[in-house]
Amino acid sequence: MSRGESAAVKRLIKSILGASTHYEVLGVEEDASAEDIGSEYRDLARTVHPDKGGDAAAFKKLANAKDVLLDQNSRMAYDLELREAREPAPAPKKPTKKPAAPKKEPKAKEPKPKKEPKAKKPAAERAAPASPPEDASPPEQAPPKRGRAAAPAPESDDEAPKRAPMPYRGSCTCPILAIESFPPTAAARLVRCPAGDSDRHACSCYQLRQTFQGTVACRVVGGGHACVCATKAASRFVAGKSTAACRADAHDCSCLFDGHLLCKAKKHACSCRHSGIATCRALKHDCACVATKNPAACLATKHDCACDALAGCFFAGPKSCRATKGHACVCAKAGPKACRADEVRHACICKNLEKTSGGLFSGPSTASCMARKHDCLCPLAHNGNGAFKTNDLCRAPGQTWRESLEQAVANAGSRRTIAYY
């Protein structure tokens, strides 16, 4: 190891030992995937391993970070601890003292004026009660006496104050509790989450999926639920279809899993190959010519080659293929005349035509083969007694029949009598 490499290894070990989080130890982002974490760990382990000249403490810290981040449950718990540690603690409230009221100075007493004696009314006026005038307003209620507060008016049921939500008591562990097995019901497990009745709960819809109580047990308040439409059952207690329990605002397409009738997505994926062309609700369709073997009913705008799949159909053939280019060679299945492949893509079927003839040199000629390069038929033309003949139907260029026979004898591993006719 050179001096430059040794210095780089020392700097790497120093950065690992000085890292404060597992993500800093591995040098990855906090949203890195498991594949990225594993790749970074393998690269660093080759460098800091004690057998490679590294440091044992750095390698142990690196392995511990890898074990925590590659385990789903451990990583979720670790992320919650990081989030809780980064949240600022509320500052303690200081008691505020009210300023003392200034003392009131005594007021000087003023002499009260003497009351004049009232004139007495006649007896007739004193006997009859005084009638109030027509425009007079009703008498106002007397103010309450000092020291007694007026009783408040009774409020209606609509105006009654609602119960305040429970305070936030800790980090949310809903996704971790959702995958446990005890208590048996999902709602009972999620009640153990230390978060209060607020919107601080993490979504556990994906973990609950089609459990006994479904995503209804998820404690997220309002929106923010994950879509579980396109997921399958992953629990002992299955509760119907996943789309029925999904609480997400935007739904994924589940045509392939639950069928097109139960799908709640606004944009549908093509399901022509799986559920049939007539029931597909997609706007853009994939080619289903090969799967359905019915090119006339395919809804795709660009068709793939279905020549090979249609070659053996009774009602359809290679001519029914709707592909504009890139036709596969079906000379061996449908015959050279029905094949729509380009000239350079035709396979040589000289051997097939020569074998299917009534005799070695009778029957259909290999002239119907459309391949540019033909296979040599000379080694296949023999009379059954070990004596080879020339094959007048062979169209292979660049090789004489004598060379073909000698090569065939050499490949056989034993010398045979060559008869020239």
VEXDREN-2710 file (C-alpha; in Angstrom, 1 decimal):
% VEXDREN-2710
k/r/px/py/pz
1/MET/0.0/0.0/0.0
2/SER/1.5/3.4/-1.0
3/ARG/1.7/6.4/1.2
4/GLY/-1.2/8.1/-0.6
5/GLU/-3.5/5.1/-0.2
6/SER/-2.5/4.7/3.5
7/ALA/-3.4/8.4/4.2
8/ALA/-6.7/8.0/2.4
9/VAL/-7.5/4.9/4.5
10/LYS/-6.7/6.8/7.7
11/ARG/-8.9/9.7/6.7
12/LEU/-11.7/7.3/6.0
13/ILE/-11.3/5.6/9.4
14/LYS/-11.3/8.9/11.2
15/SER/-14.5/10.0/9.4
16/ILE/-16.2/6.8/10.4
17/LEU/-15.2/7.0/14.0
18/GLY/-16.3/10.7/14.2
19/ALA/-19.7/10.1/12.5
20/SER/-22.7/10.8/14.7
21/THR/-25.4/8.8/12.8
22/HIS/-25.4/5.5/11.0
23/TYR/-26.1/7.3/7.8
24/GLU/-23.0/9.4/8.2
25/VAL/-21.0/6.2/8.9
26/LEU/-22.0/4.7/5.6
27/GLY/-22.0/8.0/3.8
28/VAL/-25.5/7.7/2.4
29/GLU/-28.6/9.8/2.5
30/GLU/-31.4/9.1/5.0
31/ASP/-33.8/8.1/2.2
32/ALA/-31.3/5.7/0.6
33/SER/-32.6/2.3/-0.5
34/ALA/-31.4/-1.0/0.9
35/GLU/-29.5/-1.8/-2.2
36/ASP/-27.5/1.5/-1.9
37/ILE/-26.8/0.8/1.7
38/GLY/-25.5/-2.7/1.0
39/SER/-23.3/-1.5/-1.8
40/GLU/-21.7/1.2/0.2
41/TYR/-21.1/-1.2/3.1
42/ARG/-19.3/-3.7/0.9
43/ASP/-17.1/-1.0/-0.6
44/LEU/-16.2/0.4/2.8
45/ALA/-15.7/-3.0/4.4
46/ARG/-13.1/-3.9/1.9
47/THR/-11.1/-0.8/2.9
48/VAL/-11.4/-0.7/6.7
49/HIS/-11.3/-4.4/7.4
50/PRO/-8.6/-5.2/9.9
51/ASP/-7.2/-7.9/7.6
52/LYS/-6.8/-5.3/4.9
53/GLY/-4.9/-2.8/7.1
54/GLY/-8.0/-1.1/8.5
55/ASP/-9.2/-0.5/12.0
56/ALA/-11.2/-2.9/14.2
57/ALA/-13.3/-0.2/15.9
58/ALA/-14.2/1.4/12.6
59/PHE/-15.2/-1.9/11.1
60/LYS/-17.3/-2.8/14.1
61/LYS/-19.1/0.6/13.9
62/LEU/-19.6/0.1/10.1
63/ALA/-21.1/-3.4/10.6
64/ASN/-23.4/-2.1/13.4
65/ALA/-24.7/0.7/11.1
66/LYS/-25.3/-1.8/8.3
67/ASP/-27.3/-4.2/10.6
68/VAL/-29.6/-1.4/11.9
69/LEU/-30.3/0.2/8.5
70/LEU/-30.9/-3.1/6.6
71/ASP/-33.5/-4.3/9.1
72/GLN/-36.8/-2.6/8.3
73/ASN/-38.1/-2.5/11.9
74/SER/-34.8/-1.4/13.4
75/ARG/-34.4/1.3/10.8
76/MET/-37.9/2.7/11.5
77/ALA/-37.2/2.8/15.2
78/TYR/-33.9/4.5/14.6
79/ASP/-35.4/7.1/12.3
80/LEU/-38.0/7.9/15.0
81/GLU/-35.2/8.4/17.6
82/LEU/-33.4/10.7/15.2
83/ARG/-36.5/12.7/14.5
84/GLU/-37.3/13.0/18.2
85/ALA/-33.8/14.0/19.1
86/ARG/-33.8/16.8/16.4
87/GLU/-37.1/18.3/17.6
88/PRO/-36.4/21.3/19.8
89/ALA/-37.5/20.9/23.4
90/PRO/-40.2/23.3/24.6
91/ALA/-38.7/26.2/26.7
92/PRO/-39.9/26.2/30.3
93/LYS/-42.4/28.9/31.1
94/LYS/-41.2/31.5/33.6
95/PRO/-43.8/32.7/36.1
96/THR/-44.8/36.3/35.5
97/LYS/-45.5/38.5/38.5
98/LYS/-48.1/41.2/38.2
99/PRO/-46.8/44.7/39.1
100/ALA/-48.0/45.9/42.4
101/ALA/-50.9/48.4/42.1
102/PRO/-50.0/52.0/43.3
103/LYS/-51.5/52.9/46.6
104/LYS/-54.5/55.3/46.4
105/GLU/-54.2/58.6/48.2
106/PRO/-57.1/59.4/50.6
107/LYS/-59.5/62.0/49.2
108/ALA/-60.5/65.0/51.1
109/LYS/-64.0/64.9/52.4
110/GLU/-66.3/67.5/50.9
111/PRO/-69.2/68.9/53.0
112/LYS/-72.6/67.4/51.9
113/PRO/-75.3/69.9/50.9
114/LYS/-78.4/69.9/53.0
115/LYS/-81.5/68.4/51.5
116/GLU/-84.5/70.6/51.1
117/PRO/-87.8/69.4/52.6
118/LYS/-90.2/67.8/50.0
119/ALA/-93.6/69.2/49.6
120/LYS/-96.4/66.8/50.6
121/LYS/-98.8/65.7/47.9
122/PRO/-102.6/65.9/48.4
123/ALA/-104.3/62.8/49.8
124/ALA/-106.1/62.1/46.5
125/GLU/-102.9/61.9/44.5
126/ARG/-101.3/59.7/47.1
127/ALA/-104.2/57.2/47.1
128/ALA/-104.2/56.6/43.2
129/PRO/-101.2/54.8/41.8
130/ALA/-99.3/56.7/39.1
131/SER/-99.9/55.1/35.6
132/PRO/-96.8/54.9/33.4
133/PRO/-96.9/56.8/30.1
134/GLU/-97.6/54.9/26.8
135/ASP/-94.1/55.6/25.3
136/ALA/-92.2/54.6/28.4
137/SER/-89.7/51.7/28.1
138/PRO/-89.8/48.7/30.4
139/PRO/-87.9/49.2/33.6
140/GLU/-84.2/48.0/33.5
141/GLN/-83.1/45.3/35.8
142/ALA/-81.1/46.4/38.7
143/PRO/-77.4/45.7/38.5
144/PRO/-76.2/42.8/40.7
145/LYS/-74.9/43.6/44.1
146/ARG/-71.2/43.9/44.6
147/GLY/-69.4/40.6/45.3
148/ARG/-71.8/38.4/43.3
149/ALA/-71.3/37.6/39.5
150/ALA/-74.2/37.3/37.2
151/ALA/-75.1/33.7/36.3
152/PRO/-74.2/33.0/32.6
153/ALA/-77.0/32.1/30.2
154/PRO/-77.4/28.4/29.4
155/GLU/-75.6/27.5/26.1
156/SER/-77.2/25.2/23.4
157/ASP/-75.8/21.8/22.5
158/ASP/-74.3/23.2/19.3
159/GLU/-72.4/25.9/21.1
160/ALA/-71.0/23.6/23.7
161/PRO/-67.2/23.4/23.7
162/LYS/-65.7/20.2/22.2
163/ARG/-63.3/18.0/24.1
164/ALA/-59.7/19.0/23.6
165/PRO/-57.5/16.4/21.9
166/MET/-55.0/14.5/24.0
167/PRO/-51.6/16.1/24.0
168/TYR/-48.7/14.6/22.0
169/ARG/-47.0/12.2/24.3
170/GLY/-44.1/10.8/22.2
171/SER/-42.9/9.5/18.8
172/CYS/-45.3/7.6/16.6
173/THR/-44.7/3.8/16.4
174/CYS/-47.9/2.9/14.4
175/PRO/-46.1/1.1/11.5
176/ILE/-44.0/-0.9/14.0
177/LEU/-46.9/-2.0/16.1
178/ALA/-49.0/-2.8/13.0
179/ILE/-46.8/-5.8/12.1
180/GLU/-46.7/-7.3/15.5
181/SER/-48.9/-10.3/16.4
182/PHE/-50.1/-9.4/19.9
183/PRO/-52.8/-8.3/20.8
184/PRO/-54.6/-10.1/18.0
185/THR/-56.5/-7.1/16.7
186/ALA/-54.9/-4.3/14.8
187/ALA/-56.8/-1.6/16.7
188/ALA/-55.7/-2.9/20.0
189/ARG/-52.0/-2.9/18.9
190/LEU/-52.2/0.6/17.5
191/VAL/-53.7/2.0/20.7
192/ARG/-50.3/1.3/22.3
193/CYS/-48.8/4.0/20.1
194/PRO/-47.3/6.7/22.4
195/ALA/-48.5/9.5/20.1
196/GLY/-51.6/11.3/21.3
197/ASP/-54.9/11.9/19.4
198/SER/-53.3/14.3/17.0
199/ASP/-52.2/14.3/13.4
200/ARG/-48.6/13.2/14.3
201/HIS/-49.3/9.5/13.6
202/ALA/-47.5/7.8/10.7
203/CYS/-49.6/6.0/8.1
204/SER/-49.8/2.2/8.7
205/CYS/-52.2/1.4/5.9
206/TYR/-49.6/-0.5/3.9
207/GLN/-48.7/-2.7/7.0
208/LEU/-52.3/-3.3/7.9
209/ARG/-53.5/-4.0/4.3
210/GLN/-56.2/-6.6/4.4
211/THR/-55.9/-7.4/8.1
212/PHE/-59.0/-8.3/10.2
213/GLN/-59.9/-4.6/10.7
214/GLY/-58.3/-3.3/7.5
215/THR/-56.9/0.2/7.1
216/VAL/-59.7/1.5/9.3
217/ALA/-57.4/0.9/12.2
218/CYS/-54.9/3.4/10.9
219/ARG/-54.7/6.4/13.2
220/VAL/-53.7/9.1/10.7
221/VAL/-56.1/12.1/11.0
222/GLY/-57.5/13.5/7.8
223/GLY/-55.6/12.8/4.5
224/GLY/-52.2/11.3/4.0
225/HIS/-53.2/7.6/3.8
226/ALA/-51.2/5.3/1.6
227/CYS/-53.0/3.6/-1.2
228/VAL/-53.3/-0.2/-0.8
229/CYS/-55.5/-0.9/-3.8
230/ALA/-52.9/-2.8/-5.7
231/THR/-51.6/-4.8/-2.8
232/LYS/-52.4/-8.4/-2.0
233/ALA/-53.4/-10.0/1.3
234/ALA/-50.5/-10.5/3.7
235/SER/-52.1/-11.6/6.9
236/ARG/-54.0/-14.5/8.5
237/PHE/-57.1/-12.4/8.8
238/VAL/-58.3/-11.4/5.4
239/ALA/-61.2/-8.9/5.1
240/GLY/-62.5/-8.8/1.6
241/LYS/-60.9/-6.8/-1.2
242/SER/-58.2/-4.3/-0.6
243/THR/-60.0/-1.5/-2.6
244/ALA/-63.0/-1.6/-0.2
245/ALA/-60.8/-0.6/2.8
246/CYS/-58.5/1.8/1.0
247/ARG/-58.7/5.3/2.5
248/ALA/-56.3/7.1/0.2
249/ASP/-57.2/10.3/-1.7
250/ALA/-55.6/9.1/-4.9
251/HIS/-55.8/5.4/-5.8
252/ASP/-53.5/3.2/-7.7
253/CYS/-54.8/1.0/-10.5
254/SER/-55.8/-2.4/-9.3
255/CYS/-57.4/-3.8/-12.4
256/LEU/-54.9/-6.7/-12.5
257/PHE/-55.5/-7.7/-8.9
258/ASP/-59.2/-6.9/-8.0
259/GLY/-60.7/-6.6/-11.5
260/HIS/-61.9/-3.6/-13.4
261/LEU/-65.2/-3.3/-11.6
262/LEU/-63.6/-2.7/-8.2
263/CYS/-60.8/-0.5/-9.4
264/LYS/-61.1/3.1/-7.9
265/ALA/-58.2/4.7/-9.9
266/LYS/-58.8/7.6/-12.2
267/LYS/-56.1/6.4/-14.6
268/HIS/-56.1/2.7/-15.4
269/ALA/-53.3/0.5/-16.6
270/CYS/-53.8/-1.7/-19.5
271/SER/-55.2/-5.2/-18.5
272/CYS/-56.0/-6.5/-22.0
273/ARG/-53.6/-9.5/-21.6
274/HIS/-55.0/-10.5/-18.2
275/SER/-58.7/-9.5/-17.9
276/GLY/-59.6/-9.3/-21.5
277/ILE/-59.9/-6.7/-24.2
278/ALA/-63.6/-5.9/-23.7
279/THR/-63.3/-5.1/-20.0
280/CYS/-60.0/-3.0/-20.2
281/ARG/-60.6/0.6/-19.0
282/ALA/-57.1/2.0/-20.0
283/LEU/-56.8/5.0/-22.3
284/LYS/-53.6/3.6/-23.8
285/HIS/-53.6/-0.1/-24.6
286/ASP/-50.7/-2.5/-24.8
287/CYS/-50.6/-5.0/-27.7
288/ALA/-52.5/-8.2/-26.9
289/CYS/-52.2/-9.9/-30.2
290/VAL/-49.9/-12.7/-28.9
291/ALA/-52.0/-13.3/-25.7
292/THR/-55.4/-13.3/-27.3
293/LYS/-54.4/-14.6/-30.7
294/ASN/-57.1/-12.3/-32.1
295/PRO/-55.4/-9.3/-33.8
296/ALA/-58.7/-7.9/-35.1
297/ALA/-59.9/-7.1/-31.6
298/CYS/-56.6/-5.6/-30.3
299/LEU/-57.0/-2.0/-29.1
300/ALA/-53.4/-1.0/-29.3
301/THR/-52.1/1.6/-31.8
302/LYS/-48.7/-0.1/-32.2
303/HIS/-48.8/-3.8/-32.6
304/ASP/-46.1/-6.3/-31.8
305/CYS/-45.3/-9.2/-34.1
306/ALA/-47.6/-12.2/-33.5
307/CYS/-46.6/-14.3/-36.5
308/ASP/-45.0/-17.0/-34.4
309/ALA/-48.1/-17.3/-32.2
310/LEU/-50.6/-17.2/-35.1
311/ALA/-48.7/-19.7/-37.3
312/GLY/-50.5/-22.7/-35.7
313/CYS/-54.0/-21.1/-35.4
314/PHE/-56.8/-22.6/-37.5
315/PHE/-58.7/-19.3/-38.1
316/ALA/-55.7/-16.9/-38.1
317/GLY/-52.3/-17.0/-39.6
318/PRO/-49.2/-14.8/-40.1
319/LYS/-51.2/-12.7/-42.6
320/SER/-53.4/-11.6/-39.8
321/CYS/-50.5/-10.0/-37.9
322/ARG/-51.0/-6.3/-37.6
323/ALA/-47.3/-5.4/-37.0
324/THR/-46.0/-3.0/-39.6
325/LYS/-42.3/-4.2/-39.3
326/GLY/-40.2/-6.6/-37.4
327/HIS/-42.0/-9.8/-38.4
328/ALA/-40.5/-13.0/-37.1
329/CYS/-39.6/-15.9/-39.4
330/VAL/-42.2/-18.7/-39.4
331/CYS/-40.9/-20.6/-42.4
332/ALA/-40.6/-23.8/-40.5
333/LYS/-44.1/-23.5/-39.0
334/ALA/-46.3/-21.9/-41.7
335/GLY/-44.2/-22.5/-44.8
336/PRO/-42.1/-20.1/-46.8
337/LYS/-45.0/-18.6/-48.8
338/ALA/-46.9/-17.5/-45.6
339/CYS/-43.8/-16.1/-43.9
340/ARG/-43.8/-12.2/-43.8
341/ALA/-40.2/-11.8/-42.4
342/ASP/-37.8/-9.6/-44.2
343/GLU/-35.5/-11.3/-46.7
344/VAL/-32.4/-11.1/-44.4
345/ARG/-34.4/-12.6/-41.5
346/HIS/-35.6/-15.8/-43.1
347/ALA/-34.3/-19.0/-41.5
348/CYS/-32.9/-21.8/-43.7
349/ILE/-35.3/-24.7/-43.9
350/CYS/-33.5/-26.7/-46.6
351/LYS/-33.1/-29.6/-44.1
352/ASN/-36.8/-29.5/-43.3
353/LEU/-37.8/-29.6/-46.9
354/GLU/-35.3/-32.4/-47.8
355/LYS/-36.4/-34.5/-44.8
356/THR/-40.2/-34.1/-45.5
357/SER/-39.8/-35.3/-49.1
358/GLY/-40.9/-38.8/-50.1
359/GLY/-37.2/-39.8/-50.6
360/LEU/-33.8/-38.4/-50.3
361/PHE/-33.9/-36.9/-53.8
362/SER/-37.6/-36.7/-54.5
363/GLY/-40.5/-34.5/-53.4
364/PRO/-40.4/-30.7/-52.9
365/SER/-37.3/-28.9/-53.9
366/THR/-35.2/-26.7/-51.6
367/ALA/-35.6/-23.9/-54.1
368/SER/-38.6/-22.6/-52.2
369/CYS/-36.3/-21.7/-49.2
370/MET/-36.2/-17.9/-48.8
371/ALA/-33.0/-17.7/-46.8
372/ARG/-30.0/-15.9/-48.1
373/LYS/-27.5/-18.3/-46.5
374/HIS/-28.4/-22.0/-46.8
375/ASP/-27.3/-24.9/-44.7
376/CYS/-25.4/-27.7/-46.3
377/LEU/-27.4/-30.9/-47.0
378/CYS/-24.5/-33.0/-48.3
379/PRO/-23.7/-34.8/-45.0
380/LEU/-27.4/-35.7/-44.6
381/ALA/-27.7/-37.4/-48.1
382/HIS/-26.6/-41.0/-47.6
383/ASN/-28.0/-44.4/-48.6
384/GLY/-28.1/-45.8/-45.1
385/ASN/-25.1/-48.2/-45.7
386/GLY/-22.4/-45.7/-44.7
387/ALA/-21.8/-44.6/-48.3
388/PHE/-22.4/-40.9/-48.9
389/LYS/-23.9/-39.4/-52.0
390/THR/-24.0/-36.0/-53.4
391/ASN/-27.2/-34.0/-52.9
392/ASP/-28.3/-32.1/-56.0
393/LEU/-30.7/-30.1/-53.8
394/CYS/-28.0/-28.6/-51.6
395/ARG/-27.8/-24.8/-52.1
396/ALA/-25.0/-24.1/-49.6
397/PRO/-22.3/-21.9/-51.3
398/GLY/-18.5/-21.9/-50.7
399/GLN/-18.3/-25.7/-50.1
400/THR/-18.1/-28.6/-52.5
401/TRP/-19.9/-31.9/-51.9
402/ARG/-16.5/-33.7/-51.5
403/GLU/-15.4/-31.3/-48.7
404/SER/-18.7/-31.7/-47.0
405/LEU/-18.4/-35.5/-47.1
406/GLU/-14.9/-35.5/-45.7
407/GLN/-15.9/-33.1/-42.9
408/ALA/-18.8/-35.3/-42.1
409/VAL/-16.6/-38.4/-41.9
410/ALA/-14.1/-36.6/-39.7
411/ASN/-16.9/-35.5/-37.4
412/ALA/-18.2/-39.1/-37.1
413/GLY/-14.8/-40.2/-35.7
414/SER/-14.4/-43.2/-38.0
415/ARG/-13.5/-43.7/-41.6
416/ARG/-16.3/-44.8/-43.8
417/THR/-16.4/-45.9/-47.4
418/ILE/-17.1/-43.0/-49.7
419/ALA/-19.0/-44.0/-52.8
420/TYR/-19.1/-41.6/-55.7
421/TYR/-22.0/-42.0/-58.0
END
